[in-house]
Amino acid sequence: MSEEGDPFWASLYERVFGLILIIIGAALLYITVTTEVGGFSILFGFLSTVLIIVGIFLLLIKPQ
């Protein structure tokens, strides 16, 4: 096995982690929109949007 690692597994892990982030972000956004969380709805909405954007970014980038 090479010292640099296998780019296939790195790519696979990045994509799986990106999908997990998208799913968690979408679930958090859905719960934030459908339930009353008080003054924290803007915070949770922002955090869930950030999770979704990071997940999409991980899906789109290509590892070296």
C-alpha positions as CSV (number, residue, x, y, z in Angstrom):
1,M,0.0,0.0,0.0
2,S,1.3,3.4,-0.8
3,E,2.4,6.0,1.8
4,E,0.1,8.7,0.4
5,G,-3.1,6.7,0.9
6,D,-5.7,5.6,-1.5
7,P,-7.6,8.5,-3.2
8,F,-10.6,6.2,-3.7
9,W,-11.2,5.8,0.0
10,A,-10.6,9.4,0.7
11,S,-13.1,10.4,-1.9
12,L,-15.6,7.8,-0.6
13,Y,-15.3,9.1,2.9
14,E,-15.7,12.7,1.8
15,R,-18.8,11.9,-0.1
16,V,-20.4,9.8,2.6
17,F,-19.6,12.5,5.2
18,G,-21.1,15.1,2.9
19,L,-24.3,13.1,2.5
20,I,-24.5,12.7,6.3
21,L,-24.1,16.5,6.7
22,I,-26.8,17.2,4.1
23,I,-29.2,14.8,5.8
24,I,-28.6,16.2,9.3
25,G,-28.8,19.8,8.0
26,A,-32.1,19.0,6.1
27,A,-33.6,17.3,9.2
28,L,-32.5,20.2,11.4
29,L,-34.0,22.8,9.0
30,Y,-37.2,20.8,8.7
31,I,-37.6,20.6,12.5
32,T,-36.7,24.3,12.8
33,V,-39.3,25.4,10.3
34,T,-42.2,23.1,11.4
35,T,-41.9,23.6,15.2
36,E,-41.8,26.6,17.4
37,V,-38.3,27.0,18.9
38,G,-38.7,30.6,20.0
39,G,-35.9,33.1,19.4
40,F,-33.5,30.4,18.4
41,S,-35.2,29.7,15.0
42,I,-32.9,32.1,13.2
43,L,-29.8,30.5,14.8
44,F,-30.9,26.9,14.0
45,G,-32.0,27.9,10.5
46,F,-28.5,29.4,9.9
47,L,-26.7,26.4,11.3
48,S,-28.7,24.0,9.3
49,T,-28.1,26.0,6.1
50,V,-24.4,26.0,6.9
51,L,-24.4,22.2,7.3
52,I,-26.2,21.8,4.0
53,I,-23.8,24.0,2.2
54,V,-20.7,22.3,3.7
55,G,-22.2,18.9,2.7
56,I,-22.8,20.0,-0.9
57,F,-19.3,21.4,-1.0
58,L,-17.9,18.0,0.2
59,L,-19.8,16.3,-2.6
60,L,-18.6,18.7,-5.3
61,I,-14.8,18.9,-4.5
62,K,-12.3,16.4,-5.9
63,P,-9.6,15.1,-3.5
64,Q,-6.0,15.4,-4.7
